[in-house]
């Protein structure tokens, strides 16, 4: 697991530590949970977007006609 360094206001850190204590956890655990949640939501949004694009493609695509000539036939004109 990688370590990161954050710079925050001292007052914000004091309040956040009190919140962590009230929730029987640590500030590090709260930050880790938040970032994990953020990353998970991002991945879910990306996956949902891909599904929507694929569905849209299938919905709006016209069927292709069967090829009657090959590539070489096109150049024999």
N, CA, C and O atoms as a GROMACS GRO file, in nm:
protein
  308
    1UNK      N    1   0.085  -0.117   0.000
    1UNK     CA    2   0.000   0.000   0.000
    1UNK      C    3   0.089   0.124   0.000
    1UNK      O    4   0.184   0.134   0.079
    2UNK      N    5   0.059   0.217  -0.089
    2UNK     CA    6   0.138   0.340  -0.100
    2UNK      C    7   0.096   0.441   0.008
    2UNK      O    8  -0.018   0.442   0.053
    3UNK      N    9   0.191   0.524   0.046
    3UNK     CA   10   0.163   0.632   0.140
    3UNK      C   11   0.153   0.762   0.063
    3UNK      O   12   0.221   0.782  -0.037
    4UNK      N   13   0.066   0.852   0.112
    4UNK     CA   14   0.055   0.985   0.054
    4UNK      C   15   0.062   1.087   0.168
    4UNK      O   16   0.039   1.054   0.284
    5UNK      N   17   0.095   1.209   0.132
    5UNK     CA   18   0.101   1.317   0.230
    5UNK      C   19  -0.002   1.422   0.191
    5UNK      O   20  -0.008   1.465   0.075
    6UNK      N   21  -0.084   1.463   0.288
    6UNK     CA   22  -0.185   1.565   0.265
    6UNK      C   23  -0.154   1.687   0.350
    6UNK      O   24  -0.104   1.674   0.462
    7UNK      N   25  -0.185   1.803   0.298
    7UNK     CA   26  -0.174   1.926   0.376
    7UNK      C   27  -0.314   1.980   0.395
    7UNK      O   28  -0.383   2.014   0.299
    8UNK      N   29  -0.356   1.989   0.522
    8UNK     CA   30  -0.489   2.039   0.554
    8UNK      C   31  -0.479   2.140   0.667
    8UNK      O   32  -0.381   2.142   0.742
    9UNK      N   33  -0.579   2.224   0.677
    9UNK     CA   34  -0.588   2.319   0.787
    9UNK      C   35  -0.586   2.245   0.921
    9UNK      O   36  -0.649   2.140   0.934
   10UNK      N   37  -0.516   2.299   1.019
   10UNK     CA   38  -0.512   2.237   1.152
   10UNK      C   39  -0.653   2.222   1.211
   10UNK      O   40  -0.684   2.120   1.273
   11UNK      N   41  -0.737   2.323   1.190
   11UNK     CA   42  -0.873   2.317   1.244
   11UNK      C   43  -0.952   2.203   1.180
   11UNK      O   44  -1.029   2.135   1.248
   12UNK      N   45  -0.934   2.183   1.052
   12UNK     CA   46  -1.003   2.075   0.982
   12UNK      C   47  -0.957   1.941   1.036
   12UNK      O   48  -1.039   1.852   1.058
   13UNK      N   49  -0.829   1.926   1.057
   13UNK     CA   50  -0.775   1.800   1.110
   13UNK      C   51  -0.830   1.773   1.249
   13UNK      O   52  -0.867   1.660   1.280
   14UNK      N   53  -0.836   1.876   1.335
   14UNK     CA   54  -0.889   1.858   1.472
   14UNK      C   55  -1.033   1.808   1.467
   14UNK      O   56  -1.069   1.714   1.537
   15UNK      N   57  -1.114   1.872   1.386
   15UNK     CA   58  -1.255   1.831   1.376
   15UNK      C   59  -1.266   1.690   1.319
   15UNK      O   60  -1.343   1.609   1.368
   16UNK      N   61  -1.189   1.662   1.216
   16UNK     CA   62  -1.194   1.529   1.153
   16UNK      C   63  -1.150   1.420   1.250
   16UNK      O   64  -1.207   1.311   1.251
   17UNK      N   65  -1.049   1.448   1.331
   17UNK     CA   66  -1.006   1.349   1.432
   17UNK      C   67  -1.115   1.326   1.535
   17UNK      O   68  -1.135   1.212   1.579
   18UNK      N   69  -1.186   1.431   1.574
   18UNK     CA   70  -1.298   1.414   1.669
   18UNK      C   71  -1.408   1.329   1.607
   18UNK      O   72  -1.466   1.243   1.673
   19UNK      N   73  -1.436   1.352   1.480
   19UNK     CA   74  -1.535   1.271   1.410
   19UNK      C   75  -1.491   1.126   1.407
   19UNK      O   76  -1.571   1.035   1.429
   20UNK      N   77  -1.364   1.104   1.379
   20UNK     CA   78  -1.311   0.967   1.374
   20UNK      C   79  -1.325   0.899   1.510
   20UNK      O   80  -1.367   0.784   1.518
   21UNK      N   81  -1.289   0.969   1.616
   21UNK     CA   82  -1.301   0.913   1.752
   21UNK      C   83  -1.446   0.880   1.783
   21UNK      O   84  -1.475   0.774   1.838
   22UNK      N   85  -1.537   0.971   1.748
   22UNK     CA   86  -1.680   0.947   1.773
   22UNK      C   87  -1.731   0.825   1.698
   22UNK      O   88  -1.828   0.762   1.740
   23UNK      N   89  -1.666   0.791   1.586
   23UNK     CA   90  -1.707   0.676   1.505
   23UNK      C   91  -1.617   0.555   1.528
   23UNK      O   92  -1.620   0.459   1.450
   24UNK      N   93  -1.538   0.560   1.634
   24UNK     CA   94  -1.450   0.447   1.672
   24UNK      C   95  -1.359   0.404   1.557
   24UNK      O   96  -1.344   0.285   1.529
   25UNK      N   97  -1.299   0.502   1.491
   25UNK     CA   98  -1.208   0.473   1.382
   25UNK      C   99  -1.094   0.575   1.386
   25UNK      O  100  -1.082   0.652   1.482
   26UNK      N  101  -1.014   0.576   1.284
   26UNK     CA  102  -0.903   0.671   1.276
   26UNK      C  103  -0.924   0.763   1.157
   26UNK      O  104  -1.001   0.733   1.066
   27UNK      N  105  -0.855   0.874   1.159
   27UNK     CA  106  -0.862   0.967   1.047
   27UNK      C  107  -0.810   0.898   0.920
   27UNK      O  108  -0.867   0.916   0.812
   28UNK      N  109  -0.705   0.822   0.932
   28UNK     CA  110  -0.651   0.749   0.817
   28UNK      C  111  -0.754   0.653   0.760
   28UNK      O  112  -0.770   0.645   0.638
   29UNK      N  113  -0.824   0.580   0.845
   29UNK     CA  114  -0.925   0.485   0.799
   29UNK      C  115  -1.041   0.558   0.730
   29UNK      O  116  -1.094   0.510   0.630
   30UNK      N  117  -1.080   0.673   0.783
   30UNK     CA  118  -1.187   0.751   0.720
   30UNK      C  119  -1.146   0.799   0.582
   30UNK      O  120  -1.224   0.790   0.487
   31UNK      N  121  -1.025   0.850   0.571
   31UNK     CA  122  -0.975   0.899   0.442
   31UNK      C  123  -0.962   0.783   0.344
   31UNK      O  124  -0.999   0.797   0.227
   32UNK      N  125  -0.911   0.671   0.389
   32UNK     CA  126  -0.897   0.553   0.304
   32UNK      C  127  -1.034   0.508   0.253
   32UNK      O  128  -1.049   0.479   0.134
   33UNK      N  129  -1.134   0.503   0.341
   33UNK     CA  130  -1.268   0.462   0.301
   33UNK      C  131  -1.328   0.559   0.200
   33UNK      O  132  -1.392   0.518   0.103
   34UNK      N  133  -1.305   0.688   0.223
   34UNK     CA  134  -1.359   0.788   0.129
   34UNK      C  135  -1.295   0.773  -0.009
   34UNK      O  136  -1.365   0.775  -0.110
   35UNK      N  137  -1.164   0.759  -0.014
   35UNK     CA  138  -1.096   0.749  -0.143
   35UNK      C  139  -1.132   0.619  -0.214
   35UNK      O  140  -1.149   0.617  -0.336
   36UNK      N  141  -1.146   0.510  -0.137
   36UNK     CA  142  -1.190   0.384  -0.197
   36UNK      C  143  -1.330   0.399  -0.256
   36UNK      O  144  -1.357   0.350  -0.366
   37UNK      N  145  -1.419   0.466  -0.184
   37UNK     CA  146  -1.554   0.489  -0.231
   37UNK      C  147  -1.554   0.575  -0.357
   37UNK      O  148  -1.627   0.547  -0.453
   38UNK      N  149  -1.472   0.678  -0.358
   38UNK     CA  150  -1.462   0.767  -0.473
   38UNK      C  151  -1.413   0.691  -0.596
   38UNK      O  152  -1.469   0.706  -0.705
   39UNK      N  153  -1.310   0.609  -0.580
   39UNK     CA  154  -1.256   0.532  -0.691
   39UNK      C  155  -1.357   0.429  -0.741
   39UNK      O  156  -1.370   0.408  -0.862
   40UNK      N  157  -1.429   0.367  -0.650
   40UNK     CA  158  -1.530   0.268  -0.688
   40UNK      C  159  -1.643   0.332  -0.767
   40UNK      O  160  -1.687   0.278  -0.868
   41UNK      N  161  -1.690   0.449  -0.721
   41UNK     CA  162  -1.796   0.520  -0.794
   41UNK      C  163  -1.748   0.561  -0.932
   41UNK      O  164  -1.824   0.554  -1.029
   42UNK      N  165  -1.624   0.602  -0.942
   42UNK     CA  166  -1.567   0.641  -1.072
   42UNK      C  167  -1.567   0.522  -1.167
   42UNK      O  168  -1.609   0.534  -1.283
   43UNK      N  169  -1.520   0.408  -1.118
   43UNK     CA  170  -1.516   0.288  -1.201
   43UNK      C  171  -1.657   0.245  -1.242
   43UNK      O  172  -1.679   0.204  -1.356
   44UNK      N  173  -1.752   0.255  -1.148
   44UNK     CA  174  -1.891   0.221  -1.180
   44UNK      C  175  -1.946   0.314  -1.287
   44UNK      O  176  -2.017   0.270  -1.378
   45UNK      N  177  -1.915   0.444  -1.277
   45UNK     CA  178  -1.962   0.540  -1.376
   45UNK      C  179  -1.902   0.513  -1.512
   45UNK      O  180  -1.971   0.523  -1.614
   46UNK      N  181  -1.775   0.479  -1.516
   46UNK     CA  182  -1.709   0.448  -1.643
   46UNK      C  183  -1.774   0.324  -1.705
   46UNK      O  184  -1.804   0.322  -1.824
   47UNK      N  185  -1.795   0.221  -1.624
   47UNK     CA  186  -1.856   0.098  -1.674
   47UNK      C  187  -1.997   0.125  -1.725
   47UNK      O  188  -2.036   0.073  -1.830
   48UNK      N  189  -2.074   0.204  -1.651
   48UNK     CA  190  -2.211   0.237  -1.693
   48UNK      C  191  -2.210   0.317  -1.824
   48UNK      O  192  -2.295   0.297  -1.910
   49UNK      N  193  -2.114   0.406  -1.839
   49UNK     CA  194  -2.103   0.486  -1.961
   49UNK      C  195  -2.073   0.396  -2.081
   49UNK      O  196  -2.129   0.415  -2.189
   50UNK      N  197  -1.986   0.301  -2.062
   50UNK     CA  198  -1.952   0.207  -2.170
   50UNK      C  199  -2.075   0.128  -2.211
   50UNK      O  200  -2.100   0.108  -2.330
   51UNK      N  201  -2.152   0.082  -2.114
   51UNK     CA  202  -2.274   0.007  -2.143
   51UNK      C  203  -2.372   0.094  -2.221
   51UNK      O  204  -2.432   0.048  -2.318
   52UNK      N  205  -2.389   0.221  -2.180
   52UNK     CA  206  -2.481   0.311  -2.250
   52UNK      C  207  -2.436   0.335  -2.394
   52UNK      O  208  -2.520   0.340  -2.485
   53UNK      N  209  -2.307   0.351  -2.416
   53UNK     CA  210  -2.257   0.371  -2.552
   53UNK      C  211  -2.282   0.247  -2.637
   53UNK      O  212  -2.325   0.258  -2.751
   54UNK      N  213  -2.255   0.131  -2.581
   54UNK     CA  214  -2.278   0.007  -2.656
   54UNK      C  215  -2.425  -0.012  -2.689
   54UNK      O  216  -2.459  -0.051  -2.800
   55UNK      N  217  -2.514   0.018  -2.591
   55UNK     CA  218  -2.658   0.006  -2.616
   55UNK      C  219  -2.702   0.104  -2.724
   55UNK      O  220  -2.783   0.070  -2.810
   56UNK      N  221  -2.651   0.226  -2.718
   56UNK     CA  222  -2.686   0.327  -2.817
   56UNK      C  223  -2.638   0.284  -2.955
   56UNK      O  224  -2.710   0.301  -3.054
   57UNK      N  225  -2.519   0.230  -2.962
   57UNK     CA  226  -2.466   0.182  -3.090
   57UNK      C  227  -2.555   0.074  -3.149
   57UNK      O  228  -2.587   0.077  -3.268
   58UNK      N  229  -2.595  -0.020  -3.065
   58UNK     CA  230  -2.681  -0.129  -3.114
   58UNK      C  231  -2.818  -0.076  -3.157
   58UNK      O  232  -2.875  -0.122  -3.256
   59UNK      N  233  -2.870   0.020  -3.083
   59UNK     CA  234  -3.002   0.075  -3.112
   59UNK      C  235  -3.003   0.156  -3.242
   59UNK      O  236  -3.099   0.149  -3.318
   60UNK      N  237  -2.898   0.232  -3.266
   60UNK     CA  238  -2.896   0.325  -3.379
   60UNK      C  239  -2.817   0.277  -3.500
   60UNK      O  240  -2.806   0.349  -3.599
   61UNK      N  241  -2.762   0.158  -3.494
   61UNK     CA  242  -2.685   0.106  -3.606
   61UNK      C  243  -2.778   0.044  -3.710
   61UNK      O  244  -2.873  -0.026  -3.675
   62UNK      N  245  -2.750   0.070  -3.835
   62UNK     CA  246  -2.825   0.008  -3.943
   62UNK      C  247  -2.763  -0.127  -3.974
   62UNK      O  248  -2.641  -0.144  -3.964
   63UNK      N  249  -2.846  -0.222  -4.012
   63UNK     CA  250  -2.789  -0.353  -4.048
   63UNK      C  251  -2.704  -0.339  -4.174
   63UNK      O  252  -2.736  -0.261  -4.264
   64UNK      N  253  -2.599  -0.414  -4.180
   64UNK     CA  254  -2.509  -0.409  -4.295
   64UNK      C  255  -2.558  -0.506  -4.402
   64UNK      O  256  -2.607  -0.615  -4.373
   65UNK      N  257  -2.544  -0.462  -4.524
   65UNK     CA  258  -2.580  -0.550  -4.636
   65UNK      C  259  -2.472  -0.656  -4.652
   65UNK      O  260  -2.356  -0.636  -4.618
   66UNK      N  261  -2.514  -0.769  -4.706
   66UNK     CA  262  -2.418  -0.876  -4.730
   66UNK      C  263  -2.324  -0.834  -4.842
   66UNK      O  264  -2.367  -0.779  -4.943
   67UNK      N  265  -2.199  -0.858  -4.823
   67UNK     CA  266  -2.100  -0.821  -4.926
   67UNK      C  267  -2.109  -0.917  -5.043
   67UNK      O  268  -2.106  -1.039  -5.027
   68UNK      N  269  -2.122  -0.858  -5.161
   68UNK     CA  270  -2.131  -0.942  -5.280
   68UNK      C  271  -2.001  -0.941  -5.357
   68UNK      O  272  -1.975  -1.028  -5.440
   69UNK      N  273  -1.919  -0.841  -5.330
   69UNK     CA  274  -1.790  -0.832  -5.397
   69UNK      C  275  -1.679  -0.822  -5.293
   69UNK      O  276  -1.698  -0.769  -5.184
   70UNK      N  277  -1.566  -0.872  -5.330
   70UNK     CA  278  -1.450  -0.863  -5.243
   70UNK      C  279  -1.368  -0.740  -5.275
   70UNK      O  280  -1.401  -0.666  -5.368
   71UNK      N  281  -1.267  -0.718  -5.202
   71UNK     CA  282  -1.180  -0.601  -5.221
   71UNK      C  283  -1.117  -0.599  -5.360
   71UNK      O  284  -1.111  -0.495  -5.425
   72UNK      N  285  -1.071  -0.715  -5.403
   72UNK     CA  286  -1.006  -0.723  -5.535
   72UNK      C  287  -1.105  -0.687  -5.646
   72UNK      O  288  -1.066  -0.626  -5.745
   73UNK      N  289  -1.233  -0.725  -5.631
   73UNK     CA  290  -1.333  -0.693  -5.732
   73UNK      C  291  -1.352  -0.543  -5.748
   73UNK      O  292  -1.382  -0.497  -5.858
   74UNK      N  293  -1.334  -0.467  -5.642
   74UNK     CA  294  -1.352  -0.323  -5.649
   74UNK      C  295  -1.245  -0.256  -5.734
   74UNK      O  296  -1.269  -0.150  -5.792
   75UNK      N  297  -1.128  -0.317  -5.743
   75UNK     CA  298  -1.019  -0.257  -5.818
   75UNK      C  299  -1.012  -0.306  -5.964
   75UNK      O  300  -0.926  -0.260  -6.040
   76UNK      N  301  -1.098  -0.398  -6.002
   76UNK     CA  302  -1.100  -0.450  -6.138
   76UNK      C  303  -1.188  -0.368  -6.232
   76UNK      O  304  -1.214  -0.412  -6.343
   77UNK      N  305  -1.232  -0.252  -6.191
   77UNK     CA  306  -1.323  -0.172  -6.275
   77UNK      C  307  -1.256  -0.114  -6.392
   77UNK      O  308  -1.319  -0.044  -6.472
   0.00000   0.00000   0.00000
